[in-house]
């Protein structure tokens, strides 16, 4: 029996499996560090320590801090794509799959705060004309996913389940509403006198968003209402991630002062 086979018996894992596990630990630690501190503020020493490796090993897997950052963003984007593609797949109607996709988008924003934080940072860098890791991610992940959504909407219009309008307008209306809710929640929460990141508020907004689409993008509103109810009934809301970057702590404090 050769040495590799013997090692496999005693360790239960191949060298590649151990290497993949180490790389995954580094990426998990990097996701936390970069989402909390940004590219400039994150320290590779802290990432290595959190991953349980030394700095030299970190640089063995990732040649530079920028390379680690790009790999981190790509890893998160691929997870998002896998989840979104799953929502777009299946044997249900085009309209139902689209509502599932929109609900998945809402749930991702409130449950995967690390990814949202990374995306916000990259959008700022892009707006400021800086080199951004988003460009390759757009081509590798978001363009194929957007193409799938466009095909789905075209199918829904072709079968006359969905109203015939510009598909991009449906996407802007559906996904844009989700994004606006979370971006405006601190201010809107002050206007309404409640914390819009509270689970009950999130549950109500999630339901309202899907029910609204059931009444607006379907040719038959009764059919749209049934589809919306089915999608909501089959998709429990995941646990929310931390919202400190969106100011929920400050909002809660202000609301508490207001009550007093």
N, C-alpha and C positions, 0 to 999 in steps of 0.2 A: 504494500500500500504506500503511495507516495506521500510526501510531506503535506501537500495542499489538502489531500483527502483526509489525512490524519488530523490536520488543524480544523477541518470542517466538522469532524466528529466531536472533537473535544470542546470547541467553542460554540458550535451550533450556528455559526454565521460565517459567510465567506468574507474575504478581505474587501470585496466590493460592497457587500452589505454593511460592513462596519464603516467604510468610507462614506457611503450614502447617509448613514445615520449621523456621522460627524458633521457632514455638510448641512444636513437638515437642522441640526442643533444650532449651528452657526447662523443659519438663515433665520431661525426663530428668534434668536437673541438679537439679530440685526433688525428685524421687523420692529421689535419693541423699542430699540435704541433710536433708530432713524425716525420712527413715527413720533416719538416723544421729543427728540432734540434736533431733528433735521440733519441734513448731510454735514453741515459745518459743525454742529454741536456734538454729534455722536463721536465717541472715542472707541477706536478699535480695541484698546486694552480692556475696556469695560465689556465690549461685546465678546471678546475671547474668554474673559473670566466667567461671564454669564453662561457661555456655551460649554464651559468646562474644558477648554483647550488653551494652549499657550499661543502667544501672538504669532510665532513663527509658523505654527500649523495653520492658523487662520490665513496667513499670506500664501501658504502652500495651495490652499483651495481657491483663494481669491487673490489675485496678484496685487490689488490695490484697494484702497477704501472706496474709490469710485466704482471699481469693478464689483465690489461687494454690494454697494448701494444699487447698482443696476440689476444685479442678480436678485436682490431682495424685492425690488419693484416688479420684476418679471415673474418671480415666484408667486407673489400675491395676485398679479393680473391673471396668471394662468389658472389659479384657483377660482377666481371670479368667473372666468370664461367657462370653466368646467361646470360650475353651478348654473350659469345662465343657459348654456347649451342644453343642460338637463331639463331646464324649465321650458325650453323651446321645442324639445323633442316629445315624442309620445303620439298617441293615436287620437287624441281629442281634436276638436275643431280648431281652425286657425285663431279664431277669436278667443277661445278658452286658453290656448297656449300663450297668446299675447298677454292676457291678463295675468297668467301665472308668471310670465317674465317680468311684468311691472311689479307684481307683489314681491318677487325675488329681489328686485332692485331696491325696493323700499326696505326690506328686511336686511339687505346687505349694508345699507347706509347706517342703520341703527345698531347692527350687531358686530360689524367689522370696522371698528373705528380706526384701527391701525392703517388699513388700506385707504380709507377716506382721508386720513391725515397726510399720508404720502402723496396722494393724488393732488390735494390742495397745495402742497409744497411745490410739486412739479408744475402745476398750472401757473403759480406765481412766477416761477423761474422762466417759464415759457413766455408769459406776458412781458417780462422785463427784458426779453431778448437774450437770455442766458442759454447756455447749452443745457438741454433737458433730456432726461432719460425717457421721456414720454414718446418721442418720435419712433423709436424701434418698437415700443410696446403697442403703439397705435397700429402699426403695420402687421405685427405678428398676432396680436390678440383682438383689438377692438374693431379693426376693419372687417375681419372675417365674421365676428359676432354681429356687427351691424348689418352685414350682408344677409345673414340668416334672418334677422328681424324684418328687413325690407321684403324678403321673399315671402315671409309669413303673412305680412300685411297685404301683399299683392294677392296671395292665395285667398285671404278672407274677403277681399273686394271682388275677386273673380267669382267666388261662390255666392256672392251677395249676402254674406253674413255681416260684413263690415261696410260702413258707408264709403262711398268713393270720393276720397279727398287726397291731398298730397300726403303720402306716407310719412314724410319728415314732420309734417304738422302734428300727426298723431303721436309720433315719438317725442317731439318737443312738449306737447301738452301732457303726455303721460309721465315721462321721466322728469321733465322740468318741474312738474308739480311736486314730485317727491323731493327733489333737491331744494326747491324753494322752502318747503316746510322746515327742513333742518337748518338751513341758513338763516331763516327769519325767526326761528323759534324763540330765541332770547328776547327779541323786541316784541313779537306778537304775544309772548307769554306775559310781558309786563302790561300790555294793553288789555289782555284778558284776565289778568290777575291770577294766573296759575302756571305751573311748570309744565310746558308742553313736551318735556322729555320724560315725564311720569309715564309709567307703563299703561295706565288707563287712557291717557291722552294719545299715546302712540297707537294703542289698539283701536281707538275710535277713528283716528286719522287714516290708518291703514285700511279700515273697513270702508270709510267714506270715499277714499281714492278709487278703490276697485269698483264700488257700487256706482260711482259717478261715471266711470268709463263704460260700465254696463248699460248706462242710459244715454250715452252720447256717441259712441263709435259703432254701435250695433244698429243695423237697419230695423230690426224688430226689438223694441225695448223690453218686452216681456221675456223674450229669449235672452237678451243681455242681462236682465236681472237674475234669471235662473243660472246663467253661466257664472256671474259674479258670486252668487251665493255658494255655488259648488266649489269654486276656486278657494274662497275664504274658508269653507268648511273642511277642505282637504289639506289646508296648509296652516298648521299652528304657528304662532308668532315665536321666533327664537328669542333667547335672552338678549337683552341690550348690552352693548359694550359701554365703556366709560365715556361720558360726554364732556369732560373737563375742557377740551379745546373749544367746545361750542358755548362755553360759559354757563353751564347748568348750575355749577356751584354758586356762582355769583348771583344768578337768577333766583335760586332758592333762598339765598340770604336776603335779597331785596324784597322778595315776597313775604318772608318772615317779618321783616321790619314793617312792611305795609300792614300786615295783620295786626301788629301790636299798636 
